[in-house]
């Protein structure tokens, strides 16, 4: 998500409703009581750069703050990630490292307490067995936050519970905001043949390269890697499926509420915006070294999920090399990686946004429909239903179904879901909001029995998919593969059960028809 205002342009980047969603979830899941604990037993891993010592708790060993690239500071700012440093002796891997530069949001109860720094390109690993034979499937998590906030060290992303299901979990930080997504004519001239602008996406690819080279030491199978992410993390999954630089680095993909129709800026437009930022920072010379000398606080600015600073921050970029096309067009052309694909959204993505705010957002978003608006409103059955659901359907629900259909048409195993469970402590008349599935995916929920049942379903389906490319398994309700003809998804229902059901509706069909006509 870039900002609430982005709905007016027909799309949002993930995190739009985080203010309300995270506030609700903070009371029910993901942040267990912090009772005093005795020191955990240590665990040691040997890697080419040096040795790591982590800790083992309840059968899962964790290793944190592992550099996967050099610190992108000084002359390395706004460059592709450089190889990580080596170290002598044993590196303490028992604590998280710094988050990447961002403006903290006081309302985000799940924000990591770690300090912010440009020196932030580190990852974290949870493994149930460093000596596993055969090697275990690997799941690499890409956090959301609108590409301007978030980190791999949030408590809700603790990988221990998922790891106990027989997988190795990796979370990480990547460059955000202007540090991660920035173009300028001087930088383009400096690197005429290389990827440009999307340094945060380059970081994600560097993590996958690190995993391929190093994860075997943690008991992981480098030939069985699943990327999964939510919101802008899910959007990143879709982009990685289309990026030539990421091909061959993963075998399966899961996109949670990742959209698919939100455009990225073309390079020329992003360069102009970057130049406007430089001028505002009193840099008029087209000199990369001078640009890289701009103080970090000026580069950071005031950007957050509700303040995009759109006149001086482009957001992510179609540079023509790393990112060549928009997601829906690339999937339609059959350019996405032909890997098993699990995709979906939540039942009421923007339901927690008060109607007094959602109605004007919806009217702005509906501008993309043009002459098709009347037909789409009619498909909802009432203007009230349209105002309540259109923005969420446009940005999340319809794109997930559309991408599922396009992936299935390309012949890859495809599974569509809709998450409709609401945590026991957060029920208030709405369905499952944006990001509300995260504690259940990671199994970091409170003691409520129904919450735990929903987490067991999600954890089993997600790890089955990582292991085999098929989420189905013993004791689970059957999840049919998606095809446009059958149009079946798996619904995680309000009572913490699951069942196959129809994916489409007249409203979703009307939105899809609009895009098909344009």
C-alpha positions as CSV (number, residue, x, y, z in Angstrom):
1,X,0.0,0.0,0.0
2,X,1.1,3.5,-0.6
3,X,-1.6,5.4,1.1
4,X,-5.3,5.5,1.7
5,X,-5.5,7.9,-1.2
6,X,-4.3,5.2,-3.5
7,X,-7.8,3.7,-3.5
8,X,-8.7,6.8,-5.5
9,X,-6.4,5.6,-8.2
10,X,-8.0,2.1,-8.2
11,X,-5.4,0.3,-6.1
12,X,-3.8,0.1,-2.7
13,X,-0.6,-1.3,-1.6
14,X,-0.8,-3.8,1.3
15,X,-1.2,-2.4,4.8
16,X,-4.1,0.0,4.1
17,X,-6.2,-1.2,7.0
18,X,-3.3,-2.1,9.3
19,X,-4.1,0.6,11.8
20,X,-7.4,-1.1,12.8
21,X,-6.5,-4.7,12.0
22,X,-3.2,-4.8,14.0
23,X,-4.9,-3.0,16.9
24,X,-7.6,-5.7,17.0
25,X,-5.2,-8.6,16.5
26,X,-2.8,-7.4,19.1
27,X,-5.2,-8.4,21.8
28,X,-5.7,-11.9,20.6
29,X,-2.7,-13.4,18.9
30,X,0.9,-13.2,18.0
31,X,2.3,-11.6,21.1
32,X,2.5,-14.2,23.9
33,X,3.0,-13.2,27.5
34,X,6.7,-12.3,28.1
35,X,7.4,-14.3,31.2
36,X,11.0,-14.6,32.4
37,X,12.7,-17.5,30.7
38,X,16.0,-19.3,31.5
39,X,18.7,-19.1,29.0
40,X,18.1,-21.3,25.9
41,X,20.6,-24.0,25.0
42,X,22.9,-22.8,22.2
43,X,23.1,-24.2,18.7
44,X,26.0,-23.8,16.2
45,X,26.0,-23.7,12.4
46,X,29.0,-23.6,10.2
47,X,28.8,-21.3,7.1
48,X,31.4,-20.2,4.6
49,X,31.5,-16.6,6.0
50,X,31.9,-17.9,9.6
51,X,30.3,-19.8,12.5
52,X,26.9,-18.8,14.0
53,X,25.6,-19.6,17.5
54,X,21.8,-19.5,17.9
55,X,19.5,-21.0,20.5
56,X,17.2,-24.0,20.7
57,X,13.8,-23.8,22.3
58,X,11.3,-26.7,22.4
59,X,13.0,-28.6,19.7
60,X,13.4,-25.7,17.2
61,X,16.8,-23.9,16.7
62,X,16.8,-20.3,15.6
63,X,19.5,-18.2,14.1
64,X,18.9,-14.5,13.7
65,X,20.6,-11.4,12.3
66,X,22.5,-13.3,9.6
67,X,23.9,-11.0,6.9
68,X,22.9,-12.0,3.4
69,X,24.4,-8.9,1.8
70,X,26.8,-6.1,2.6
71,X,25.4,-3.1,4.4
72,X,24.0,-0.9,1.6
73,X,25.6,2.3,3.0
74,X,27.9,4.9,1.5
75,X,28.9,3.9,-2.0
76,X,26.6,0.9,-1.8
77,X,23.4,2.9,-1.4
78,X,21.1,2.5,-4.4
79,X,23.1,-0.3,-5.8
80,X,22.3,-4.1,-6.2
81,X,23.1,-6.0,-3.0
82,X,26.8,-6.8,-2.7
83,X,28.1,-10.1,-1.2
84,X,27.9,-10.4,2.6
85,X,30.9,-10.0,4.8
86,X,32.8,-12.7,6.5
87,X,33.6,-12.7,10.2
88,X,36.1,-14.2,12.5
89,X,35.2,-16.3,15.5
90,X,31.6,-17.1,16.3
91,X,28.8,-14.7,15.5
92,X,26.0,-14.3,18.0
93,X,22.8,-15.2,16.2
94,X,20.5,-15.2,19.2
95,X,19.0,-11.7,18.6
96,X,17.4,-9.9,15.7
97,X,19.2,-7.2,13.9
98,X,18.1,-3.7,13.0
99,X,15.1,-3.1,10.8
100,X,15.5,-1.3,7.5
101,X,14.9,2.5,7.5
102,X,11.2,3.4,8.0
103,X,8.9,5.6,10.0
104,X,7.5,3.7,12.9
105,X,3.7,3.7,13.3
106,X,2.7,4.0,16.9
107,X,-0.6,2.2,16.4
108,X,1.1,-0.9,15.0
109,X,1.1,-3.3,18.0
110,X,3.1,-5.9,16.0
111,X,6.0,-3.6,15.0
112,X,9.4,-4.9,15.8
113,X,11.1,-3.1,18.7
114,X,14.5,-3.3,16.9
115,X,16.2,0.0,15.9
116,X,16.2,1.2,12.3
117,X,19.4,1.4,10.2
118,X,20.6,1.4,6.7
119,X,22.7,-1.6,7.8
120,X,19.7,-4.0,7.8
121,X,20.1,-6.7,5.2
122,X,19.9,-9.7,7.5
123,X,17.8,-12.8,7.7
124,X,16.5,-15.2,10.3
125,X,16.2,-19.0,10.2
126,X,14.1,-21.5,12.3
127,X,14.8,-25.2,11.9
128,X,13.5,-28.3,13.7
129,X,16.7,-30.2,12.8
130,X,20.0,-28.8,11.4
131,X,21.0,-32.4,10.5
132,X,17.7,-33.5,8.9
133,X,17.8,-36.4,6.6
134,X,16.3,-36.1,4.1
135,X,16.5,-32.3,4.0
136,X,13.4,-30.4,4.9
137,X,11.3,-28.1,2.7
138,X,12.1,-24.4,3.0
139,X,9.6,-21.5,3.3
140,X,10.9,-18.0,2.7
141,X,8.6,-15.3,4.1
142,X,8.3,-11.8,2.5
143,X,6.8,-9.3,4.9
144,X,4.2,-6.7,3.9
145,X,3.9,-3.1,4.9
146,X,3.4,-1.3,1.6
147,X,7.1,-1.5,0.7
148,X,7.6,1.3,3.2
149,X,7.5,-0.5,6.5
150,X,7.7,-3.8,8.3
151,X,10.5,-6.3,9.0
152,X,11.2,-10.0,9.3
153,X,11.5,-9.7,13.1
154,X,7.9,-9.0,14.0
155,X,6.7,-11.3,16.7
156,X,3.8,-12.5,14.6
157,X,6.4,-13.9,12.1
158,X,8.2,-16.0,14.6
159,X,8.8,-19.2,12.7
160,X,9.0,-21.7,15.5
161,X,5.5,-23.1,15.3
162,X,5.6,-23.5,11.5
163,X,9.0,-25.1,11.8
164,X,7.6,-27.8,14.1
165,X,5.5,-28.9,11.2
166,X,8.7,-30.1,9.4
167,X,9.9,-27.1,7.5
168,X,12.7,-24.6,7.7
169,X,11.5,-21.0,7.9
170,X,13.4,-17.9,6.7
171,X,12.3,-14.3,7.4
172,X,14.3,-11.2,6.4
173,X,14.5,-7.5,5.9
174,X,14.7,-5.7,2.6
175,X,15.2,-2.0,1.7
176,X,12.1,0.1,1.9
177,X,10.8,3.4,0.8
178,X,13.3,5.6,-1.0
179,X,16.1,3.4,0.1
180,X,14.5,0.4,-1.7
181,X,12.7,2.0,-4.6
182,X,14.4,5.0,-6.2
183,X,15.4,6.1,-9.7
184,X,17.3,9.1,-11.0
185,X,18.9,9.8,-14.4
186,X,22.4,9.8,-12.9
187,X,21.9,6.4,-11.4
188,X,20.5,5.1,-14.7
189,X,23.5,6.4,-16.7
190,X,25.9,4.9,-14.1
191,X,24.4,1.4,-14.7
192,X,23.2,1.3,-18.3
193,X,23.0,-2.5,-18.5
194,X,21.9,-3.4,-15.0
195,X,18.6,-3.5,-13.1
196,X,17.5,-0.1,-11.9
197,X,15.3,1.3,-9.1
198,X,13.9,-1.7,-7.4
199,X,16.6,-2.3,-4.8
200,X,14.2,-3.9,-2.3
201,X,13.2,-6.5,-4.9
202,X,16.9,-7.1,-5.7
203,X,17.3,-7.7,-1.9
204,X,14.6,-10.4,-2.0
205,X,16.3,-12.1,-4.9
206,X,19.6,-11.9,-3.0
207,X,17.9,-13.7,-0.1
208,X,16.8,-16.5,-2.4
209,X,20.4,-16.8,-3.7
210,X,21.7,-17.0,-0.2
211,X,19.1,-19.7,0.6
212,X,20.1,-21.7,-2.4
213,X,23.8,-21.6,-1.3
214,X,23.5,-22.0,2.5
215,X,20.2,-23.5,3.7
216,X,21.5,-27.1,3.6
217,X,23.6,-26.2,6.7
218,X,20.3,-25.7,8.5
219,X,18.7,-28.9,7.4
220,X,16.8,-27.3,4.5
221,X,16.5,-28.5,0.9
222,X,17.8,-25.9,-1.5
223,X,15.8,-27.6,-4.3
224,X,12.5,-27.3,-2.4
225,X,11.9,-23.6,-1.6
226,X,8.5,-21.9,-1.3
227,X,8.2,-18.1,-1.3
228,X,5.3,-16.8,0.6
229,X,4.2,-13.3,1.5
230,X,1.2,-11.1,2.4
231,X,0.0,-7.8,1.1
232,X,3.1,-6.1,-0.5
233,X,4.9,-9.3,0.3
234,X,2.3,-11.2,-1.7
235,X,2.7,-8.6,-4.4
236,X,6.4,-9.3,-4.3
237,X,5.7,-13.0,-4.7
238,X,3.8,-12.3,-7.9
239,X,6.5,-10.0,-9.2
240,X,9.2,-12.5,-8.4
241,X,7.3,-15.1,-10.4
242,X,7.6,-12.8,-13.4
243,X,11.2,-11.6,-12.9
244,X,13.8,-13.3,-15.1
245,X,16.4,-12.8,-12.3
246,X,14.4,-14.9,-9.8
247,X,13.7,-17.9,-12.1
248,X,15.0,-21.2,-10.7
249,X,15.4,-19.8,-7.2
250,X,12.1,-21.2,-5.8
251,X,9.8,-24.2,-6.6
252,X,6.5,-23.0,-5.2
253,X,4.7,-19.7,-4.5
254,X,2.0,-18.4,-2.1
255,X,0.5,-14.9,-2.5
256,X,-1.7,-13.7,0.3
257,X,-3.8,-10.6,-0.4
258,X,-1.2,-9.5,-2.9
259,X,-3.4,-7.8,-5.5
260,X,-2.3,-8.2,-9.0
261,X,-3.7,-5.2,-10.9
262,X,-1.9,-2.3,-9.2
263,X,0.6,-0.7,-11.6
264,X,4.2,0.2,-10.8
265,X,5.7,3.4,-12.2
266,X,7.5,3.3,-15.5
267,X,11.2,4.1,-15.3
268,X,11.1,7.5,-17.0
269,X,8.4,8.7,-14.6
270,X,10.2,7.3,-11.6
271,X,13.4,9.1,-12.7
272,X,11.6,12.4,-12.9
273,X,10.2,11.9,-9.4
274,X,13.6,10.9,-8.1
275,X,15.1,14.1,-9.6
276,X,12.3,16.1,-7.9
277,X,13.4,14.6,-4.6
278,X,17.1,15.4,-5.3
279,X,16.2,19.0,-6.0
280,X,14.2,19.2,-2.8
281,X,17.2,17.9,-1.0
282,X,19.3,20.6,-2.6
283,X,21.1,18.3,-5.0
284,X,21.1,19.6,-8.5
285,X,24.2,18.0,-9.9
286,X,23.6,14.7,-11.7
287,X,26.4,13.0,-9.7
288,X,25.7,9.6,-8.1
289,X,28.2,10.2,-5.4
290,X,26.5,13.4,-4.3
291,X,23.1,11.6,-4.4
292,X,24.5,8.9,-2.1
293,X,25.7,11.6,0.2
294,X,22.2,12.8,1.1
295,X,21.7,12.2,4.8
296,X,19.7,9.2,5.6
297,X,17.0,11.1,7.5
298,X,16.3,13.2,4.3
299,X,16.1,10.1,2.2
300,X,13.7,8.6,4.7
301,X,11.5,11.7,4.8
302,X,8.0,11.3,6.2
303,X,6.9,8.3,4.1
304,X,4.6,5.8,5.7
305,X,1.6,3.7,4.7
306,X,-0.7,6.7,5.0
307,X,1.7,9.4,3.6
308,X,3.2,8.5,0.3
309,X,5.0,11.8,-0.5
310,X,4.0,11.0,-4.1
311,X,5.7,14.1,-5.5
312,X,9.1,12.9,-4.4
313,X,8.7,9.1,-4.0
314,X,7.9,6.9,-6.9
315,X,7.4,3.6,-5.2
316,X,8.3,0.4,-7.1
317,X,9.3,0.7,-10.7
318,X,8.9,-1.2,-14.0
319,X,12.6,-0.8,-15.1
320,X,12.4,-3.1,-18.1
321,X,15.0,-5.5,-16.8
322,X,14.3,-6.8,-13.4
323,X,10.6,-5.9,-13.7
324,X,9.4,-6.0,-17.3
325,X,5.6,-6.0,-17.2
326,X,2.6,-5.7,-14.9
327,X,1.4,-8.8,-13.0
328,X,-1.9,-9.5,-14.7
329,X,-0.5,-8.9,-18.1
330,X,2.5,-11.1,-17.4
331,X,0.3,-13.9,-16.1
332,X,-2.0,-13.6,-19.0
333,X,0.9,-13.9,-21.4
334,X,2.1,-17.1,-19.7
335,X,5.4,-15.5,-18.5
336,X,5.0,-16.4,-14.8
337,X,7.2,-19.2,-13.3
338,X,5.5,-22.5,-13.9
339,X,5.4,-23.5,-10.3
340,X,2.6,-24.7,-8.0
341,X,0.8,-21.5,-7.0
342,X,-1.4,-20.9,-3.9
343,X,-3.2,-17.5,-3.9
344,X,-6.1,-15.9,-2.1
345,X,-7.6,-13.1,-0.1
346,X,-9.6,-12.5,3.1
347,X,-13.4,-12.4,3.2
348,X,-13.8,-8.7,4.2
349,X,-10.4,-7.1,3.4
350,X,-11.5,-3.5,4.2
351,X,-14.4,-4.3,6.4
352,X,-12.9,-2.7,9.5
353,X,-12.6,0.7,7.7
354,X,-15.6,2.8,8.9
355,X,-18.2,3.2,6.2
356,X,-17.9,7.0,6.5
357,X,-14.3,6.6,5.2
358,X,-14.9,3.6,3.0
359,X,-17.7,5.2,1.0
360,X,-15.6,8.1,-0.4
361,X,-12.7,5.7,-1.0
362,X,-15.0,3.5,-3.0
363,X,-16.3,6.3,-5.1
364,X,-12.7,7.4,-5.9
365,X,-11.7,3.8,-6.7
366,X,-14.8,3.4,-8.9
367,X,-13.4,6.0,-11.3
368,X,-11.4,3.3,-12.9
369,X,-14.6,1.7,-14.1
370,X,-15.7,4.5,-16.3
371,X,-18.8,3.7,-18.2
372,X,-18.8,0.2,-16.6
373,X,-19.6,1.6,-13.2
374,X,-23.4,1.3,-13.4
375,X,-23.2,-2.3,-14.4
376,X,-20.8,-3.1,-11.5
377,X,-23.0,-1.4,-9.0
378,X,-26.0,-3.3,-10.2
379,X,-24.0,-6.6,-9.9
380,X,-23.6,-5.9,-6.1
381,X,-27.4,-5.7,-5.8
382,X,-27.4,-2.4,-3.9
383,X,-25.3,0.7,-3.5
384,X,-24.8,-0.2,0.2
385,X,-23.2,-3.5,-0.7
386,X,-21.1,-1.8,-3.4
387,X,-19.8,0.8,-0.9
388,X,-19.0,-1.9,1.7
389,X,-17.2,-4.4,-0.6
390,X,-16.1,-2.9,-3.9
391,X,-12.7,-1.5,-2.8
392,X,-11.7,-4.7,-1.2
393,X,-12.9,-6.8,-4.1
394,X,-11.1,-4.5,-6.6
395,X,-7.8,-4.6,-4.9
396,X,-7.6,-8.1,-3.5
397,X,-10.4,-10.5,-4.1
398,X,-10.9,-10.2,-7.8
399,X,-7.2,-10.1,-8.6
400,X,-6.6,-13.3,-6.6
401,X,-9.3,-15.1,-8.5
402,X,-8.1,-13.7,-11.9
403,X,-4.5,-14.7,-11.3
404,X,-5.6,-18.2,-10.2
405,X,-7.4,-18.6,-13.4
406,X,-4.5,-17.4,-15.5
407,X,-2.0,-19.6,-13.7
408,X,-4.3,-22.6,-14.0
409,X,-4.6,-21.9,-17.7
410,X,-0.8,-22.1,-18.0
411,X,-1.0,-25.6,-16.6
412,X,0.6,-25.1,-13.2
413,X,-1.1,-26.6,-10.1
414,X,-3.1,-23.7,-8.6
415,X,-5.1,-23.4,-5.4
416,X,-7.4,-20.5,-4.5
417,X,-8.5,-19.7,-0.9
418,X,-10.6,-17.1,0.9
419,X,-9.9,-16.7,4.6
420,X,-13.0,-15.9,6.6
421,X,-12.2,-16.7,10.2
422,X,-12.1,-13.8,12.7
423,X,-10.1,-14.2,15.9
424,X,-12.1,-14.8,19.1
425,X,-11.1,-11.5,20.6
426,X,-11.7,-9.4,17.5
427,X,-15.2,-10.2,16.4
428,X,-17.4,-7.2,15.8
429,X,-19.7,-7.9,12.9
430,X,-17.2,-7.9,10.1
431,X,-15.5,-10.6,8.2
432,X,-11.8,-11.3,8.1
433,X,-9.9,-8.1,7.4
434,X,-6.6,-7.5,5.6
435,X,-3.7,-9.2,7.3
436,X,-5.8,-10.9,9.9
437,X,-4.8,-14.4,8.7
438,X,-1.1,-13.8,9.6
439,X,-1.2,-15.1,13.2
440,X,-3.0,-18.2,12.0
441,X,-0.5,-18.9,9.1
442,X,2.4,-18.8,11.6
443,X,0.5,-20.5,14.4
444,X,1.2,-17.6,16.8
445,X,-2.2,-17.4,18.4
446,X,-3.5,-17.2,22.0
447,X,-5.2,-20.0,24.0
448,X,-8.6,-19.7,22.4
449,X,-9.5,-23.3,21.2
450,X,-11.2,-22.1,18.1
451,X,-8.4,-19.8,17.2
452,X,-6.0,-22.7,17.6
453,X,-8.2,-24.9,15.3
454,X,-8.0,-22.2,12.6
455,X,-4.3,-22.0,13.0
456,X,-4.0,-25.8,12.7
457,X,-5.9,-25.7,9.4
458,X,-3.8,-22.9,8.0
459,X,-0.5,-24.3,9.2
460,X,-1.3,-27.8,7.8
461,X,-2.4,-26.5,4.4
462,X,0.5,-24.1,4.0
463,X,3.2,-26.6,5.0
464,X,1.7,-29.4,3.0
465,X,1.9,-27.2,0.0
466,X,5.5,-26.4,0.7
467,X,6.3,-30.0,1.0
468,X,4.5,-31.4,-2.1
469,X,3.0,-28.6,-4.1
470,X,-0.5,-29.7,-2.9
471,X,-2.1,-28.4,0.3
472,X,-4.2,-31.5,0.8
473,X,-3.3,-34.0,3.4
474,X,-4.8,-36.6,5.8
475,X,-7.6,-35.3,8.0
476,X,-8.0,-32.1,6.1
477,X,-11.1,-31.0,4.1
478,X,-10.5,-31.5,0.4
479,X,-9.1,-28.5,-1.4
480,X,-9.8,-28.8,-5.1
481,X,-7.3,-27.4,-7.6
482,X,-8.6,-24.2,-9.2
483,X,-9.8,-24.0,-12.8
484,X,-11.9,-21.3,-14.4
485,X,-14.4,-23.9,-15.4
486,X,-15.0,-25.3,-11.9
487,X,-14.3,-22.0,-10.1
488,X,-13.8,-23.6,-6.7
489,X,-11.9,-22.2,-3.8
490,X,-11.3,-23.4,-0.3
491,X,-13.1,-21.2,2.3
492,X,-11.7,-21.0,5.8
493,X,-15.0,-20.3,7.5
494,X,-16.0,-18.3,10.6
495,X,-16.4,-21.5,12.6
496,X,-12.8,-22.5,12.0
497,X,-13.7,-25.2,9.5
498,X,-12.9,-25.4,5.8
499,X,-14.9,-26.4,2.7
500,X,-14.7,-26.0,-1.0
501,X,-17.2,-23.5,-2.4
502,X,-17.9,-21.3,-5.4
503,X,-15.3,-18.6,-5.9
504,X,-17.2,-16.2,-8.1
505,X,-20.1,-13.9,-7.7
506,X,-21.9,-11.5,-10.1
507,X,-19.9,-8.6,-8.6
508,X,-16.5,-10.3,-9.1
509,X,-17.6,-11.3,-12.6
510,X,-18.5,-7.7,-13.4
511,X,-15.1,-6.4,-12.3
512,X,-13.3,-9.1,-14.3
513,X,-15.4,-8.2,-17.3
514,X,-14.4,-4.6,-17.0
515,X,-10.7,-5.5,-17.1
516,X,-11.3,-7.9,-20.0
517,X,-12.8,-5.0,-22.0
518,X,-9.8,-2.8,-21.3
